[in-house]
């Protein structure tokens, strides 16, 4: 029975009209059409891959420039770790870098009439997403590092209280785009204003460091900085002796420190008590 069926099949393949698609022997059909189809598919894949890697290279180049802007200017070390911007930044940039090239790989086809439109739309939405991500990160960048009573406080752009902008000195109205600036803040001498500030700090989250109208040059607080500064030896109570020694080697002119506070997360500001100037910032735990 099986032998009879095999003979019928061979007879069909060998005797059918060679111009008919069904009648062409399988090997002959593959030889005639399979090769060109495989070459066409291979060329299409090469073109898609080339477009993908070009787009990916451009996206990575832009991402690296943005990383320099964010981590060198807006969030210099160790502030990026203190604020915790790394995770959200890498998430935003990573998604933007990956999705654009992948969409290009999907839509790219040589000779496609709508190819220019498709690629333009991808580039537009990718750029829009990148701009939104940069704007979000910019709003959270450190604007001022404010000496406040016995510590420095890091204040982000989005935290600034601008209600008293007309009373704010010109140099404090707009935060720098090139990194945080150092200032001091002095509580108002008026009793009523002081009480209002206290209430706002409790119920509205607006304390002395966020009030730009109370900012003063850091030099005005040099005496207070000297008085409040603590010995570097005290850092060994909260950090390893090796870590403290490394900080001393990196900033040999530092001989004291003050805490840097950001929403109950801390770093250390190194001070030279002779000049009362800030020497550097280290991620050491201050207390």
Secondary structure as UniProt FT lines:
FT   HELIX           2..15
FT   TURN            18..19
FT   TURN            21..23
FT   HELIX           26..29
FT   HELIX           30..34
FT   HELIX           35..68
FT   HELIX           69..74
FT   TURN            75..78
FT   HELIX           79..83
FT   HELIX           85..107
FT   TURN            110..111
FT   TURN            113..114
FT   HELIX           115..139
FT   STRAND          142..148
FT   TURN            149..150
FT   STRAND          151..156
FT   HELIX           157..159
FT   TURN            163..164
FT   HELIX           165..167
FT   HELIX           170..172
FT   STRAND          181..185
FT   HELIX           191..203
FT   HELIX           208..210
FT   HELIX           212..214
FT   STRAND          215..217
FT   HELIX           218..221
FT   HELIX           222..228
FT   STRAND          230..231
FT   HELIX           232..237
FT   HELIX           241..250
FT   TURN            251..253
FT   STRAND          256..262
FT   TURN            263..264
FT   STRAND          265..272
FT   TURN            273..276
FT   STRAND          277..282
//
